[in-house]
Each structure stands twice: as structure tokens, then as C-alpha cells.
Amino acid sequence: MRILSWGMGARMRGILPRGGRILRPMRAVLLVPALALAACAGRPPAPPEAPAPRGVVLISIDALRADALGVYGSARPTSPFLDGLARRATVFENAFCQIPSTLPSHLSMLTGLYPTQHGVMPPSDVLSTAIPTLPEMLRAAGVRTFGHSEGGYVQGGYGFARGFEEWSDTAYAADTDVERTFGRGLESLSRVARGERFFLFLHTYSVHDPFAPPPGYAARTGRARSRCG
């Protein structure tokens, strides 16, 4: 850039009187394209766009405290698989549920609205059909949608089933069986053809009160404590 402006300046001094005022504007004119060339030459090529994800799996574990997991600071061996996943994934450390109540909190997650906006607060407990949900929007865009819940306050009657091609839940949250729930999710995915996009939502109450830890769990991890607060 300096070479271009200096070279023209030297030639101009050979034909113009010393101190000629035309030299400064000419230098400015030369600097503009020189700057543009330098900017173009130094700009790295745009990175290729990442391919759109084929599928999204959203798993909700009701009443699970973040600090009960190793990735969020627990010293007990409660979550070796999730800790391993976290080491090669993006971990959000500043994420909070919108309200400490299952029904409105999960509807906020699937609508993108605060509880005061979607309106599912006592005494109202059913999402208005005027409010679109994430599964509805995804299905309208050609994404296959599947949802399986262990019931409780995440039942289809509250508005959760809307937009799902397949939905299942149970009448009572006490009827928890995480292997059954996740097994239904795997069955749904087995019907997704190669190249099809999908969204899978799974919800479990398996760590919610009342506790029923597997045999030997308490001996490995110490006294069980509430995950709710």
C-alpha cells in the first residue's frame, strides 16, 4: 500500500511544481483502492456452512439437581456416562428453568415463552391452542417428531402432545420406567428413514421423590438426598 502511493507521488513530483496541491488528493485516491485490495487479500475465506443436524434429541430428567452430577461439581460417582459426554460436548453453565414447577417450566421449554406469557399458571393448566409449540413448528417444516413421557405434569392433555407424530405418556408419574420410556424412543427412531430429519423428546421422573434406588446404589454413593432443592 505504501509503495503504490509513494510511487505515484514520486512521478507526480517530476511534473508538478514543488508543493503542488494536486499531489495530496491523488495520494488519497490511490490509497482507497489500495486499502480495498489489502482488505480483500487479507480476508480469510468464509468457512463452509456446517451441515444441518439430522436429528435433535431433548431429554428432560425431572427434579434432577445440577450439582448432583459430576460435570456440575458432585464429588460422588453419580453420572459417569453424562460426565463422559460432557467432556466432548458443549456444557451450559448459566441455564435455569423458568419456574420451579414441572408443568409451566416444560411448556416454557417447548414454546420459548415465560410462564407469564404462555399463561399456564394456576388455576389455568392447559396451553392455549393459539400458542405454537416447537414440535408443531418442526413438523410443519417436514421434521418427524416423537415424544415419550412418564406422565405426571408432562402429559398430552396439558398441550405437550401437540405437534408430535407419536406421543405416549402414563397416567401417574409414579409409574416410572426409564428403560421403557427410552426404549419407546428407540422404537420411534427405528422408523426414521435414512436422511430424514427428526426431533425426539423424552421425559423421565426416575430420580424424582419418592426414591427407589437400584440395589447397591446407596452403598456406592452415600446417603440419598433430595434432588429437588
Order of alpha helices (4+ residues) and beta strands (2+ residues): alpha-alpha-beta-alpha-alpha-alpha-alpha-beta-beta-alpha-beta-alpha
